């Protein structure tokens, strides 16, 4: 398995990378000592590099004990798929998130389809409400459904964000134990609020997306052959 390397992320992106304190607190997922407790009240927010450095590295064999615990909570677990896809950047999906690869894949399939069709109703069904939205300046907002629908949808789900969502792949996901899973330097985060359950989109970070796009452009320029 090839290990992916995250480039860089300024401390304000750790705000997203530590995954939606408003949402997770509402779901009861923040425990004492949880990094999200410090996100808004403490200036000493850890950088993304520090967070990634603490992640357990994926090993050659998935943690079967975690999978068994997850499957016990599911009516019809997809055992073959889960065994094959349990390992991603950061470790085993089942151990880090409390749910299975097949549940993430089902959520990603719905998100990809909704984004491709620009189907607002379908996309909203994949959100955890209130949604934590972080704008280009790094300002977090906990948005109820009315705010997402009536005034914020086009600002949150820009063409660039929808394009990102259309290309979400399970193998590109990074998990953080007890925090959830993220894509593109924390541009979006998904969390399952119930063991073995379907993950929902809890955080959309426009600032992280802008930095991911800039990083990709820099990489492309560096890889261009000299004429």
C-alpha positions in Angstrom: 0.0 0.0 0.0 1.3 3.4 -0.9 1.4 6.0 1.9 0.1 9.4 0.9 1.9 12.5 2.1 0.0 15.6 3.1 1.8 18.7 2.1 1.2 21.5 4.6 -1.6 23.3 6.4 -1.5 26.4 8.5 -2.8 26.3 12.0 -6.1 27.8 11.0 -6.7 24.7 8.9 -6.2 22.6 12.0 -9.4 24.3 13.0 -11.1 22.2 10.3 -8.8 19.3 10.6 -9.9 18.9 14.3 -13.4 18.6 13.0 -16.3 20.8 13.9 -16.4 21.4 17.6 -20.0 22.8 17.2 -21.2 19.7 15.5 -19.3 17.1 17.4 -20.2 18.7 20.7 -23.9 18.5 19.8 -23.4 14.9 18.9 -21.7 14.1 22.2 -18.5 13.1 20.4 -16.1 15.5 22.2 -14.5 13.9 25.2 -12.3 15.5 27.9 -9.0 16.4 26.4 -10.4 16.4 22.9 -8.4 18.8 20.7 -11.6 20.5 19.4 -12.1 21.8 22.9 -9.2 24.2 22.3 -10.2 25.3 18.8 -12.0 28.5 19.5 -10.9 29.3 23.0 -7.1 28.8 22.9 -4.7 30.5 20.6 -2.3 27.5 20.9 -4.1 25.5 18.3 -1.9 22.6 17.1 -0.9 22.7 13.4 -2.0 20.1 10.9 1.5 18.8 10.8 1.4 18.1 14.5 -2.0 16.4 14.2 -0.9 14.2 11.3 2.4 13.3 13.1 0.2 11.8 15.9 -1.8 9.5 13.6 -1.1 5.8 13.8 0.4 4.5 10.6 -1.5 2.0 8.5 -0.2 -1.6 8.9 -0.4 -4.5 6.5 -3.3 -6.2 8.3 -6.6 -4.5 9.2 -7.7 -4.6 12.8 -10.2 -7.4 12.7 -11.4 -6.7 16.3 -12.6 -3.3 15.3 -14.4 -4.7 12.3 -16.2 -7.3 14.4 -17.4 -4.6 16.8 -18.7 -2.5 13.9 -20.4 -5.4 12.2 -22.2 -6.4 15.4 -24.0 -3.0 15.1 -25.0 -3.6 11.4 -28.0 -5.6 10.1 -26.3 -6.6 6.9 -22.5 -5.9 7.1 -20.5 -6.0 3.8 -17.7 -8.0 5.3 -15.7 -8.6 2.1 -15.6 -5.0 1.1 -14.8 -3.8 4.6 -11.9 -6.2 5.0 -10.4 -5.1 1.6 -10.8 -1.4 2.2 -10.4 -0.9 5.9 -6.9 0.6 5.7 -6.5 4.2 4.6 -4.1 7.1 5.5 -4.1 7.3 9.3 -5.0 3.7 10.1 -8.1 1.4 10.0 -11.4 3.1 9.2 -13.2 0.8 11.6 -10.9 1.6 14.6 -10.7 5.4 13.9 -14.3 6.2 13.1 -16.4 3.5 14.6 -18.0 2.5 11.3 -17.1 0.6 8.2 -15.5 1.3 4.8 -18.8 0.2 3.1 -20.8 2.8 5.1 -18.3 5.5 4.0 -18.5 4.4 0.4 -22.3 4.5 0.5 -22.1 8.1 1.8 -19.5 9.1 -0.7 -21.5 7.6 -3.6 -24.5 9.8 -2.5 -22.4 12.9 -2.2 -20.8 12.4 -5.6 -24.1 11.9 -7.3 -25.7 14.9 -5.5 -22.7 17.2 -6.3 -22.6 16.1 -10.0 -26.3 16.9 -10.3 -26.1 20.0 -8.2 -29.1 18.5 -6.3 -29.5 20.7 -3.2 -32.1 18.5 -1.5 -30.0 15.3 -2.0 -26.8 17.0 -0.7 -28.6 18.4 2.3 -29.7 14.9 3.2 -26.0 14.0 3.5 -25.2 16.8 6.0 -25.1 16.8 9.7 -27.1 19.8 10.9 -25.9 22.2 12.2 -23.1 22.2 9.5 -19.8 23.7 10.5 -18.8 26.0 7.7 -15.4 27.7 7.7 -15.1 30.5 5.2 -12.1 31.8 3.2 -10.9 33.9 6.2 -11.0 31.0 8.6 -14.1 32.1 10.4 -16.3 29.2 11.6 -20.1 29.3 11.5 -22.5 26.6 12.8 -25.3 26.8 10.2 -28.8 25.4 10.8 -30.6 23.9 7.8 -32.5 27.1 7.1 -29.3 29.1 6.8 -27.8 26.4 4.4 -30.9 26.4 2.2 -32.0 30.0 2.2 -28.8 32.1 2.2 -25.7 29.9 2.3 -25.9 27.1 -0.2 -24.1 28.7 -3.1 -21.5 30.3 -0.8 -20.8 26.9 0.8 -21.1 24.6 -2.1 -19.2 26.6 -4.7 -18.4 25.1 -8.1 -14.9 24.3 -6.8 -16.4 22.5 -3.8 -18.9 20.6 -5.9 -16.1 19.6 -8.2 -14.1 18.2 -5.3 -17.1 16.3 -4.0 -17.7 14.7 -7.4 -14.2 13.1 -7.2 -14.2 11.8 -3.6 -12.6 8.4 -3.4 -12.4 6.2 -0.4 -8.7 5.5 -1.0 -8.0 9.3 -0.8 -9.5 9.6 2.7 -7.5 10.2 5.9 -8.9 9.2 9.3 -8.1 10.7 12.7 -8.9 8.4 15.6 -12.2 9.4 17.4 -12.5 12.5 15.1 -13.7 11.2 11.8 -12.4 11.3 8.2 -11.3 14.2 6.0 -10.3 14.9 2.4 -8.0 17.5 0.8 -6.3 19.0 3.8 -9.6 19.2 5.7 -11.7 20.7 3.0 -14.5 18.4 4.1 -15.0 16.1 7.1 -17.3 13.2 7.6 -18.3 11.7 10.9 -20.6 8.7 11.9 -22.5 9.7 15.0 -23.5 6.1 15.7 -21.3 3.0 15.8 -21.6 1.1 12.5 -23.7 4.0 11.1 -23.7 6.0 8.0 -21.2 9.0 8.1 -22.5 12.5 7.4 -20.7 15.6 6.2 -20.1 17.7 9.3 -17.6 20.3 8.1 -17.0 22.3 4.9 -13.8 24.4 4.9 -13.5 26.8 2.0 -10.1 28.1 3.3 -8.6 24.6 3.3 -10.0 24.0 -0.2 -8.3 27.1 -1.5 -5.0 26.0 0.0 -5.4 22.5 -1.4 -6.0 24.0 -4.9 -3.0 26.2 -4.6 -0.8 23.3 -3.4 -2.0 21.2 -6.4 -1.1 24.0 -8.8 2.4 24.4 -7.3 2.9 20.6 -7.5 1.8 20.6 -11.1 4.2 23.4 -12.0 7.1 21.7 -10.3 6.4 18.5 -12.2 6.2 20.2 -15.6 9.1 19.2 -17.8 11.5 21.9 -18.8 11.3 22.9 -22.5 
